[in-house]
Amino acid sequence: MLKVKSLPNDDAECGWYHTSRKRQVTASASGVCKARWTIIGAGFTGLAAARQLARNFPNDKIVLVEAQEVGFGASGRNAGFAIDLPHDIGAEDYIGDLATANLAMKLNHLGQTTLKTEVENNNIDCHLRQSGKYQAAIENRGMAVLEAYQRGLDKLGQPYTVIDGKDLPDHIGTSFYRKALFTPGTILVQPSALVKGLADTLPENVTLYEHTVISGVDYGEKTTLFHENGSIVTDKLILANNVFGPQFGFLQRMLLPIFLYGSLTRPLTEDEKSKLGGKEFWGVIPADTFGTTLRRTHDDRIFVRNTFSFNPNGQSNPKHFKRALKHHRLSFSRRFPMLDGVGFDYSWSGCLAMAQNHEGFFGQLAPNVYGAFGCNGLGVTRGTATGKLLADWLAGETNDLTAYLLASPGPSKVPSEPFLSLGVNATLRWGEFKAGKEA
């Protein structure tokens, strides 16, 4: 039996989770359960895979296992940007190779369309709006990124609007930035509310077990998953647990658990909303990768996200919070001096599964074991699309997107410890330093 040594353990103060609707958590698994399909991880990828498997195999029993509670883990902790455009942070213009960029954009559109359809068909209240995004810059380094991104968007033939800094207060209420590019195709959501809604509207042949921690696994003609109350015996296993995939014996030293930190203010008063101005709902991503992400939410809170840490075990670590909260307060006060009395109600961390070469994994891991990992910061759209496509591929359906994903070289290997932590942490700190005021 392979023992699973590291398990999800997120901090308790995720603002998206606490400000979304309460739901009835499903029971943990108990006894011996047998299933045709079992999926580990009830985030965007796992939920999409479960839903599409149920449609493709309506007579099969499908089990979806979540170690924590749906909406509490990584998929409920991100910034809520469902981005349509290629977002290749390894390319100077964020676009890279044109043919690859068009396939990446098609994949993102599939993720967006799938989510919009499920939200509409199931009346999921997650404040989904196709409101676009602003990519904003203040430092010369960020301004150069925007200029390169413009060239990339021109190459790709995608629409955008250049907004000068003097006009930005009419959009986002702050004169902090020198310039922004607005692209109209991004969808903004309340991520925890969306994940909860997707989980509560799964097809009848899907059984969701929450608070079910897999502690060991035996691979064979059938796979047996062990937990404290029993076991799950499954014909086919799908891993959709991102940075915890290596704990199940695959993709060792390939996925980097990079943590980002977010804070959510209390709701603004009418007077504060008047002082802020701008539109009532928007999202800003930084021109510099290591900069600050912002949102104004449906309930008039301001969301701030920045500060990086590398947590090799994939678990939240309290030692990083003091630095992150100090950074959040400074970033907020720089951008919104008119809101100096507004405090944070919630602060939390969230994990990204990053690969050194910015590639993900899609396909077969071993006999009767499959997986989709490594969204590299685009989990809302990429996770949804790859989960759906994996379920279709397992049903014998292929298309150009499946071929594109299967042709990927996959995540590259990284150095072993202690060199890995030293290198990643040095890279993160240097990136934050170079970002300057954009951080």
ZADREN-56130 format. One record per atom (N, C-alpha, C): x, y, z. Coordinates in steps of 0.2 Angstrom, whole numbers, plus 5000, padded with zeros to 4 digits. Each point is the difference from the previous one (the first is absolute). Last residue first. Example, Ala and Ser with C-alpha at 12.3 -4.5 7.8 and 13.67 -1.06 7.14 Angstrom:
! residues 2
506449895035 500450065001 499650055003 500249725000 499650065000 500450065000 
//
This chain:
! residues 439
501752284967 499949955005 499550025005 500850154983 499549964998 499849945005 501850165003 499450025002 499449964998 502249884996 500050065003 499350025003 501149804988 499350034999 499950075002 502049865005 500050044993 499350034999 500249875020 500450065000 500050044993 498949795001 499750055004 500450065001 501049824989 499550034996 499650055004 501749895012 500350054995 499450024995 499449845016 500250075003 500350054995 499549784992 499450035003 500150075003 501849864994 499750024994 499450045002 501149895017 500450064997 499750034994 499049805009 499950065004 500450064998 500349804988 499350034999 499950065005 502149885002 499950034993 499350044999 500549875020 500450065000 499950044993 498949805003 499750055004 500450065000 500949814988 499350024998 499750065004 502049895007 500150044994 499450034998 500449835017 499850075002 500050054995 499149804992 500150045006 500749995002 499549964974 499849975006 500150055006 499550084974 500549975004 499749975007 498450004978 500450055004 500549975004 498549934976 500249985007 500450065003 498050034982 500749985000 500249995007 497549984988 500450045004 500749975001 498749944977 499850005008 500550045004 499749984975 500549965003 499949995008 498050024981 500450045005 500649965002 498249934986 500650014997 500550045005 497749955005 500449945000 500750014998 498450184999 500249985007 500449945000 499250074979 500550055002 500249985007 498349874991 500749984997 500550055002 497850045007 500349945003 500749984997 498850184990 500250025007 500349945004 499149974978 500650034999 500350025007 498449795001 500050064996 500650045000 498549755008 500750045000 499850064995 498849785016 499950064995 500650045000 499549795013 500249994993 499950064996 499749985024 499449974997 500249994993 501650105013 499949945003 499449964997 500450234994 500549954998 500049935002 498550165009 499949994993 500549954997 500450085022 499449965000 499849984993 501750165002 500349935002 499449955000 499550234995 500349964994 500349935002 499050145017 499549984995 500349964995 501550105016 499649955003 499449974995 501450184993 500349945000 499749945003 499050225000 500149974993 500349945000 499850115021 499449984997 500049974994 502050095009 499849955003 499349974998 500850204991 500449944997 499849945004 498950215006 499949984993 500349934998 500450085022 499350014999 499849974993 502350015008 499749955002 499250004998 502350124995 499450004996 499549955002 502350025009 499750065001 499350014996 501349804998 500550054999 499750075001 499249765000 499750054996 500450065000 500349745007 500450064998 499750054996 499149745000 500350045005 500350064997 498449764996 500150074997 500350045006 499749714995 500150065004 500050064995 499749705005 500050064995 500150075004 500049705000 500150065004 500250064996 499849764993 499350025003 500150065005 502349924993 499449964998 499450025004 501650205000 500249935001 499449964997 500150234996 500550005005 500349925001 498550164980 500149945004 500650005004 498950234992 500049944997 500149945005 500950265001 499349984998 500149934997 501450225013 500049934998 499349994999 501450244997 499649965005 500149934997 501750234998 499649954997 499649965005 501750185003 499450024999 499549954996 502349985009 500050014993 499350024998 500549955023 500550044998 500050024993 497849965013 500549964998 500650044997 497850015019 500450034995 500549954998 497650045015 500549944997 500350034994 498950145022 500049994993 500549944999 498650095023 500549974996 499949994993 499350175022 499749964995 500649974996 499350155025 500449984995 499749954995 499050225017 500149934999 500649984995 498250195015 500749994997 500249934999 497750195007 500349934999 500750014996 498850195007 499649965003 500349935000 501250254998 499849944997 499649955004 499950294999 500449945002 499849944997 499950284997 499749944998 500449945002 500450255001 499749975006 499749934999 501050144983 500549985005 499749975006 499450074976 499749955004 500449985006 500650164983 499450025002 499649955004 502149954990 500150045006 499350035002 500849814984 499450025002 500050055006 501949894989 499550004995 499450045002 501849965015 500350044994 499450014995 499549875019 500050075002 500350044994 499949764998 499350035000 500150085001 502049875001 499750014993 499350035000 501049965021 500450054997 499750014992 499149835014 499850075002 500350054997 500649784994 499350014998 499850075003 502149925007 500050014993 499350024997 500249925022 500350075000 500050024993 499249795003 499650055002 500250075000 501549814995 499450014995 499650065002 501749935015 500250034994 499550024995 499449875018 500150065003 500350054994 499549764996 499450055000 500250075002 501449794998 500050054995 499550055000 500249815016 500650055001 500050054994 498349815002 499950075003 500650055001 499349814981 500550005005 499950075004 498749804982 500150075003 500450005006 500449814982 499550025005 500150075002 501349854984 499350024997 499550025006 502549945001 499549955002 499350014997 501950164997 500149934996 499549955002 499950274999 499849955005 500149934997 500650274994 500149934997 499949965006 499150264995 500449965004 500049934997 499250284995 500149934998 500449965006 498550254994 500449965005 500049934998 497850144995 500750014998 500449955005 497350114995 500449945000 500750014998 497450125008 500750014999 500449935000 497350124999 500449945000 500750024998 497750135009 500650004996 500449945002 497250055001 500649995004 500650014995 497550004995 500450065002 500549995005 498649834989 499750035007 500550065002 500449884980 499350024999 499750035007 502750044995 499549945000 499350025000 502650084992 499450035004 499449954999 502849964998 499349994998 499650055004 502849944993 499550035004 499349994997 502949925001 499449994997 499450045004 502950044998 499349995004 499449994996 502749934993 499650065002 499449985004 501749874987 500150005007 499650065003 500149974976 499849935003 499950005008 499850234985 500549955003 499849945003 498450154992 500449994995 500649955001 497749985015 500650044999 500449994993 497349985005 500649965001 500650044999 497250055007 500750024997 500549955001 497150044999 500649965002 500650034997 497250075007 500550004996 500649955003 497550145004 500249935000 500650004995 498850205005 499849975006 500349935000 501150234989 499549954998 499949965006 501050245005 500149954995 499449954999 500550145023 499850014993 500249944996 500550075025 500449964995 499850024993 498850115017 500750025000 500449964995 497849935004 500050074997 500750024999 499749815013 499949984993 500050074995 500150025024 500649974997 500049994993 498050075011 500550055000 500649984997 498449845004 499850044995 500550064999 501149785011 499450045001 499850054994 501449764999 500050075000 499450035002 500849755008 499650034995 500150085001 502049855008 499350015002 499750034994 502149894992 499850055005 499349995002 502049824992 499350034998 499850055005 502449864990 499650035006 499450034997 502149804993 499550054999 499750035006 502349864989 499750025006 499550054998 501549774989 499850084999 499650015006 501849794993 499450025004 500050084999 501049764987 500150075001 499450035003 501049754995 499550035004 500250075001 500849844979 500250045006 499450035003 500649774984 499550055002 500350045006 501449834992 499750034994 499650065001 501049815014 500550054999 499850044993 498849785000 500450025005 500550064998 498049874990 500250074999 500450025006 498749805008 500150024993 500250074999 499349865020 500549974997 500150024993 498550095017 499749934998 500549974995 500550215009 499949965006 499749934998 500350184984 500649965001 499949965006 498250144995 500149944995 500649965002 499250215010 500049945004 500149944995 499850234992 500649995003 500149945004 497949994986 500650044998 500649995004 497849884998 500250035006 500650045000 498649834986 499950074998 500250055006 500149724990 500350055004 499950074998 498749754996 500250074997 500350045005 499449724996 500250055004 500250064996 498649754997 500450054997 500050065005 499049805008 500349984993 500550054997 499549985027 499850034994 500349974994 499450005029 500349964995 499750024993 500450105026 499650014994 500449964995 499850005029 500450004994 499550014994 500150065028 499949944996 500450014994 499950165018 499449975001 499949944995 501950155000 500049985007 499349965001 501149984976 499950065004 499849975007 501049914974 499949995007 499950075003 499849874974 500250075004 499849995007 500549834977 499750015007 500350065003 499749904973 500450045005 499650005007 500249814979 499550055003 500550045005 501249874988 499550004995 499450045002 502050085013 499949944997 499550004994 501150155023 499950004993 500049934998 499650135024 500249944997 499850004993 500350205021 499749974994 500349944998 499550195022 500449954997 499749984994 499150175014 500649995003 500549954997 497750184995 500449944998 500749995003 497750145008 500750004999 500349934998 497650145002 500249944999 500750004998 498350185003 500349985006 500249935000 498250024983 500450055002 500349985007 498849884977 500249995007 500550065001 498049944980 500650045002 500149995008 498949874977 500050015007 500650045002 498549964976 500650025003 499950005008 498349964983 500449945001 500750025002 498250164997 499849955005 500549945001 500950254991 499549954998 499949955005 500750245009 500349954996 499549954998 500050225013 499549984994 500349954996 501150095019 499349995003 499549984994 502350074996 500049935004 499349995002 500450204989 500149944995 500049945004 499850205013 499449994995 500149944996 501850065013 499549985004 499349984996 501850114990 500249935001 499449975004 499850234996 499949964994 500249935001 500350155018 499349994998 499949964994 502150065006 499849955005 499249994998 501150174987 500249934999 499849955004 499050224990 500249995007 500249925000 500450154977 499549965004 500250005007 500450114973 500250005007 499449975004 501150004973 499449995005 500350015007 501050094975 500149975006 499350005004 500550114978 499849935000 500049965007 500750244991 499349995002 499849935001 502350165004 499849954995 499349985003 501850225004 499349975002 499949954994 502350135010 499749974994 499349965003 501550225011 499749935000 499849984993 501750205016 499749974994 499649945001 501050135017 500250044995 499649984993 499349975028 500349974994 500150054994 498950055021 500649985002 500449984994 497850095005 500450044995 500749975001 497449905005 500650015003 500550044994 497749904998 500050045006 500650025002 499349874980 500149965006 500150055006 499250094979 499949934999 500149965007 500450244997 499349994998 499849924999 502250075005 499650015006 499249994998 501850004983 499949935004 499550015006 501050174984 499349984999 499849945004 502250104999 499650055003 499249984999 501849854992 499950015007 499550055003 499749884976 500550055003 499950005007 499349804983 499750055004 500550045004 499449834977 500650035004 499750055004 498849774990 500050075000 500650035005 499349774983 500250025007 499950084999 499649744985 499950075002 500250025007 501149824982 499550005005 499950075002 501649884984 499450034997 499450005006 502549935000 499449955001 499350024997 501950145000 500249944996 499549955001 499750195013 500050024993 500149944995 500449985023 499350004999 499850024992 502350015008 499749935000 499349994998 501050215003 500249974994 499849934999 499550115020 499650034995 500249974993 501349945019 499349975000 499650034995 502050105004 500149944997 499449964999 499950205011 500250014993 500149944997 499749995023 499350014997 500250024992 501949965014 499649944999 499350014996 501450185006 500349964994 499649944999 499450135019 499850034994 500349974993 500649925022 499449984998 499750044994 502150065008 500049934998 499349974998 500350225009 500249994993 500049934997 498350065020 500750004999 500250004992 497749985007 500350065003 500750014998 497749854990 500750015001 500150075003 497949794994 500250075001 500850005002 497749874988 500749985002 500450075001 497249925001 500550054999 500749975002 497649874991 500550015005 500550064998 497249894996 500750024997 500550015006 497649935001 500250075001 500650024998 498149805002 500550014995 500250085000 499049855021 499950054995 500650014995 498849855023 500449994994 499850064995 499349935024 500250064997 500550004994 498949815012 500750015001 500250074997 497849825003 500150075002 500850015002 498649824983 500550015005 500150075002 498449864985 499850065004 500550015006 500049834981 499949985007 499950065005 500450034976 499549945000 499949985007 501550184996 499450014998 499549955001 502349965006 499750055004 499350024998 501249854986 499849975006 499750055005 500850084980 499549964999 499749975006 502050135001 499450044999 499349964999 502149895001 499850035007 499450044999 501049914980 499749955004 499850025007 501050154985 499449984998 499749955004 502250075005 499550055001 499349984998 501849854995 499950015007 499450055002 500749994978 499649945002 499950005007 501450164992 499350024998 499549945002 502349975003 499850055005 499250014998 501249884984 499949965007 499750045005 500650114980 499449954999 499949965006 501950135000 499450045001 499449964999 502049904997 499950015007 499450055001 500649954978 499849945003 499950015008 501050174987 499349994998 499749945003 502250045004 499650055004 499349994998 501649874989 499949985006 499650055004 500650064979 499649944999 499849985007 501550184999 499350024998 499649945000 502150045017 499949974993 499350014998 500450165019 500549944998 499849984993 499050165019 499749964995 500449944997 500650185016 499549965003 499649954995 502050144996 499450034999 499449975003 502249915003 500150085001 499350034999 500149755009 500150034994 500050085001 499649835017 500649994998 500250044993 497950005011 500450045004 500749994998 497649964988 500749975000 500550045003 497449994995 500350045006 500749965001 497750034981 500749965002 500350055005 497450045000 500650014995 500649955003 497850025011 499949974994 500750004995 499349995028 500450044995 499949964993 498950025026 500049954994 500250044994 500350065027 500150024993 499949944996 500150015025 499350004997 500050034992 501849965019 499750074999 499450004996 500749785015 500350044995 499750074999 499349815015 500450055003 500450044995 498549804997 499650055003 500450065003 501049804990 499650034995 499550065002 501649885015 500350044995 499550034995 498849915022 500749994997 500250054995 497849985010 500550035005 500749994997 498049934988 500050075001 500550035005 499249755004 500050044993 499950075001 501349865018 499350014999 500050044993 501949825006 499850065004 499250014999 501149834988 500349995006 499850055005 498749894979 500350065002 500349995007 499049844977 500350015007 500350065001 498149864984 500450065000 500250015007 499049794983 500150035007 500550064999 498149844984 500650055000 500150035007 498749794985 500050035006 500750045001 498549934977 500649995004 499950045007 498650014980 499849945004 500649995005 500150184984 499450015005 499849945004 502150114985 499849935003 499550005005 500650204989 500249954995 499949935002 499450185014 499650014994 500249944995 501250025020 499349985002 499650004993 502250085000 500049935000 499349975001 500350245001 500049974993 500049925000 500050115021 499450024997 500049974993 502049985013 499449965002 499450014996 501950134995 500149934998 499449965002 500050225008 499950004992 500149934998 500550045022 499350014999 499849994993 502349995006 499749945002 499250014999 501450194995 500249944996 499549945001 499850205014 499850014993 500149944996 500149925024 500150074998 499750004993 500249815016 499450034998 500150074999 501549765002 500150075000 499350034997 500649754995 500350035006 500150084998 498449794990 500450064998 500250035007 499049754988 500150045006 500550064999 498349794988 500550064999 500050035007 498849804999 500349994993 500650064999 499349905025 499850054995 500349984993 499549935029 500249984993 499850044995 500550005028 499650024995 500349984993 500049945028 500349994994 499550024994 500150135025 499949934997 500449994994 499450245003 500149965005 499949934997 500350294994 500049934998 500149955006 498950255003 500749974999 499849924997 498150194997 500349965005 500749984998 499050244992 499949934999 500449955005 499150275003 500649964999 499849924999 498550234997 500049945004 500649964997 500050274999 499749944997 500149945005 500150304998 500249945003 499649944997 500950224987 499449975003 500349945004 501750194996 499649974996 499549965004 501850125010 499550054997 499549974995 501949885010 499550025006 499550054997 501649914985 499749945003 499550035005 501550154990 499549984995 499549945003 501950095013 499450045000 499549984995 501749855015 499950024993 499450054999 501349895021 499750074999 499950024992 501149805012 499250005001 499750064998 502349864990 499850045006 499250014999 501049774990 500050084998 499850035007 500949764991 499950035007 500050084999 500249744985 499850075000 499950025008 501849814997 499350014999 499850075000 502249804999 499850075001 499350014997 500949785000 500450035006 499850085001 499149754990 500050074998 500250045006 500749734992 499750055005 500050074998 499949754988 500350065000 499750055005 500149724999 499650065000 500450065000 
//
